[in-house]
Amino acid sequence: MILVDSNILIDLSSNDPVWSDWSASALHAAMDADVLALNPIIYAEVSVRFRSMDDLEDALELFAFQRRALPYESAFLAGKAFTQYRRLGGARTSPLPDFFIGAHAAVEGLTLLTRDPRRYSRYFPGVRLIAPEVP
Protein backbone atom coordinates (compact mmCIF):
# COMPACT_ATOMS: atom_id res chain seq x y z
CA MET A 1 0.00 0.00 0.00
CA ILE A 2 1.25 3.48 -0.89
CA LEU A 3 0.40 6.48 1.28
CA VAL A 4 0.22 9.55 -0.96
CA ASP A 5 1.61 12.73 0.59
CA SER A 6 -0.51 15.86 0.33
CA ASN A 7 2.12 17.67 -1.76
CA ILE A 8 1.47 15.24 -4.63
CA LEU A 9 -2.26 15.95 -4.61
CA ILE A 10 -1.74 19.69 -4.17
CA ASP A 11 0.61 19.69 -7.17
CA LEU A 12 -2.14 18.15 -9.28
CA SER A 13 -4.99 20.33 -8.02
CA SER A 14 -2.95 23.52 -8.46
CA ASN A 15 -1.30 22.44 -11.73
CA ASP A 16 2.03 23.36 -10.16
CA PRO A 17 4.36 24.49 -12.98
CA VAL A 18 7.42 22.79 -11.48
CA TRP A 19 6.01 19.61 -9.97
CA SER A 20 2.65 18.68 -11.53
CA ASP A 21 4.14 16.53 -14.32
CA TRP A 22 6.38 14.58 -11.94
CA SER A 23 3.61 14.18 -9.38
CA ALA A 24 1.06 13.02 -11.97
CA SER A 25 3.47 10.49 -13.45
CA ALA A 26 4.51 9.17 -10.03
CA LEU A 27 0.90 8.93 -8.83
CA HIS A 28 -0.22 6.99 -11.90
CA ALA A 29 2.77 4.63 -11.61
CA ALA A 30 1.99 4.10 -7.93
CA MET A 31 -1.66 3.41 -8.75
CA ASP A 32 -0.58 0.79 -11.29
CA ALA A 33 1.77 -0.82 -8.76
CA ASP A 34 -0.30 -0.93 -5.56
CA VAL A 35 -3.29 0.34 -3.59
CA LEU A 36 -3.23 4.10 -2.87
CA ALA A 37 -4.05 5.43 0.59
CA LEU A 38 -4.53 8.68 2.44
CA ASN A 39 -5.19 9.60 6.05
CA PRO A 40 -7.08 12.44 7.79
CA ILE A 41 -3.95 14.63 7.99
CA ILE A 42 -3.38 14.40 4.24
CA TYR A 43 -7.09 14.94 3.62
CA ALA A 44 -7.05 18.10 5.76
CA GLU A 45 -4.00 19.53 4.01
CA VAL A 46 -5.48 18.90 0.56
CA SER A 47 -8.92 20.23 1.53
CA VAL A 48 -7.76 23.85 1.59
CA ARG A 49 -7.55 23.75 -2.22
CA PHE A 50 -11.26 22.93 -2.59
CA ARG A 51 -14.44 24.97 -2.13
CA SER A 52 -16.46 22.10 -0.68
CA MET A 53 -16.05 18.59 0.63
CA ASP A 54 -18.05 17.30 -2.36
CA ASP A 55 -15.53 18.91 -4.73
CA LEU A 56 -12.66 17.28 -2.85
CA GLU A 57 -14.41 13.90 -2.82
CA ASP A 58 -15.01 14.16 -6.58
CA ALA A 59 -11.31 14.82 -7.18
CA LEU A 60 -10.18 11.98 -4.91
CA GLU A 61 -12.64 9.53 -6.46
CA LEU A 62 -10.47 9.34 -9.57
CA PHE A 63 -7.79 7.47 -7.64
CA ALA A 64 -9.82 5.05 -5.46
CA PHE A 65 -7.87 5.91 -2.30
CA GLN A 66 -8.20 3.64 0.67
CA ARG A 67 -8.95 5.78 3.73
CA ARG A 68 -6.64 4.92 6.63
CA ALA A 69 -7.17 5.99 10.22
CA LEU A 70 -4.18 7.44 12.03
CA PRO A 71 -3.13 4.90 14.70
CA TYR A 72 -2.29 6.17 18.18
CA GLU A 73 1.16 4.61 17.77
CA SER A 74 1.67 7.01 14.84
CA ALA A 75 0.75 10.00 16.99
CA PHE A 76 3.26 8.89 19.63
CA LEU A 77 6.01 8.38 17.05
CA ALA A 78 5.20 11.77 15.48
CA GLY A 79 5.69 13.39 18.88
CA LYS A 80 9.05 11.67 19.34
CA ALA A 81 10.22 12.69 15.86
CA PHE A 82 9.08 16.23 16.56
CA THR A 83 11.11 16.23 19.80
CA GLN A 84 14.18 15.22 17.81
CA TYR A 85 13.42 17.93 15.25
CA ARG A 86 13.24 20.55 18.02
CA ARG A 87 16.52 19.34 19.54
CA LEU A 88 18.14 19.81 16.14
CA GLY A 89 16.96 23.42 15.97
CA GLY A 90 13.50 23.12 14.41
CA ALA A 91 11.45 26.21 15.18
CA ARG A 92 7.82 25.04 15.12
CA THR A 93 5.93 24.83 18.41
CA SER A 94 3.41 22.11 17.49
CA PRO A 95 3.88 18.86 15.54
CA LEU A 96 3.95 19.39 11.80
CA PRO A 97 1.67 17.37 9.54
CA ASP A 98 4.69 15.71 7.93
CA PHE A 99 5.57 14.08 11.25
CA PHE A 100 2.11 12.51 11.48
CA ILE A 101 2.28 11.36 7.85
CA GLY A 102 5.78 9.90 8.23
CA ALA A 103 4.92 8.22 11.51
CA HIS A 104 1.79 6.71 9.99
CA ALA A 105 3.83 5.24 7.14
CA ALA A 106 6.41 3.92 9.62
CA VAL A 107 3.92 2.32 12.01
CA GLU A 108 1.87 0.61 9.31
CA GLY A 109 4.82 -0.26 7.05
CA LEU A 110 3.43 1.81 4.17
CA THR A 111 5.45 3.13 1.26
CA LEU A 112 5.21 6.93 1.02
CA LEU A 113 4.88 8.78 -2.28
CA THR A 114 6.19 12.32 -1.75
CA ARG A 115 8.15 14.94 -3.63
CA ASP A 116 9.79 16.19 -0.42
CA PRO A 117 11.81 13.26 0.97
CA ARG A 118 14.33 15.11 3.16
CA ARG A 119 12.36 15.29 6.40
CA TYR A 120 10.90 11.81 5.98
CA SER A 121 14.25 10.18 5.31
CA ARG A 122 15.84 11.99 8.24
CA TYR A 123 13.18 11.32 10.90
CA PHE A 124 11.68 8.09 9.54
CA PRO A 125 14.64 6.31 7.91
CA GLY A 126 12.84 2.96 7.75
CA VAL A 127 10.05 4.25 5.54
CA ARG A 128 10.32 3.31 1.88
CA LEU A 129 9.95 6.47 -0.21
CA ILE A 130 8.94 7.05 -3.79
CA ALA A 131 10.40 10.49 -4.45
CA PRO A 132 12.39 12.50 -6.93
CA GLU A 133 16.15 12.30 -6.58
CA VAL A 134 17.44 14.94 -4.19
CA PRO A 135 20.63 16.68 -5.37
Secondary structure, 3 states (H helix, E strand, C coil): CEEECHHHHHHHHHCCCCCHHHHHHHHHHHHHHCCEEECHHHHHHHHCCCCCHHHHHHHHHCCCCEECCCCHHHHHHHHHHHHHHHHCCCCCCCCCHHHHHHHHHHHHCCEEECCCHHHHHHHCCCCCEECCCCC
